Amino acid sequence: MKAVITVTGKDTVGIIADVAAVCAKYRANILDITQSVLSEYFAMIMLVDIDKLNCSLDEMKNNIEAAVPEMKVHVMHEDIFNSMHRI
C-alpha cells in the first residue's frame, strides 16, 4: 500500500530532511519525491510505501506536522487519492 504526502509553505532549510526523518522513524519507505520552490514558496509531493508502517497514518501525519510546524501537511492513503482523482 502507498500514501501520498504533500507539504507546502514558505521555504526554509531542512524541510525534506525533517519529513524524511519522520518517514524513516515510522518505516514509511519513500518511493518518489518531487519538490519545487517558486520564489519563497515550497511545494513537495512524496509517494511512500506504507506496508511496513509501524503507526497509523494519522500518527505519522501528526509527527510530520510537528517536525515542520510552519508548513501545511496532507497525508492521504493511495486508495482515497485515486478515488478523488478518477475521471
N, C-alpha and C positions, 0 to 999 in steps of 0.2 A: 504494500500500500504506500501511497505517497501523499504528501501535503504540499501546499503552496504557501510560502511565507512572503509577504510584501512589507517593505519598510520604506517610509517616506518622511521627509522633513528637511530641516536645514542641515547642510553638510558639515560634518565635524570629523576629526581624525578618529579612526578605530571602529567605525560602525560595523563594517563587515566582520572584523575580528571579534567584536563583542557578541554579535549574533551567532557567528560560527562556534564560539566557545560554549554558548548555551546549547546549541545543537549537539556538539560533541559530548557535553555533560549528560544529556538525555538519550544519547545513542541514535540521534537522527542523522543519517548519512546524507551529506549534500551531494546531489546528483548533477545539478546545473545551477548556474547563477548568472544573472545579468544585472549590471548596475549602470547608472548614468548620473552625471552631475550637470545640471543646467543652471549656469550662473552659480548661485549659492545653494541650490536645492538638490537634494539627493533622492534617488529612487532606486530600489532594488527589488528584484523578484528572484526568489530562491525555490527550487524544487528539491524536496528532501524525501528520502526513503524512511518510512516510519515503522517498518516491520519489526525492528528491534527496540522501539521506543520503550523506555522504562518509566514513563509517566503518562498522564493524559495530555492531549493536545492543549487543553486549557491551561494546565500547569506549565507546559513549555512556553505558551504564549505569554503568560504572566511573568515568567522569568526573562523572556526576551524584552518585554516592556520595561522591566526593572533594570535590565542591562543598558538599554538605550532610552531613558525616560523622556528625552526631548523629541522622540520620533513617534510617528503613528505606525502601529504594527497590526497586521492582519495575518491570521493563521487559519487555513481552510483545508479540510480533507479533500483529496482529489475528486471523490465522488460528488461532493457538493459543488466544487469548482466546475466540473464537467457538466453537471446538470444546469448550472446557471449560465453556461456559455454555449449550450447546444442550440443550434439554429433549427 
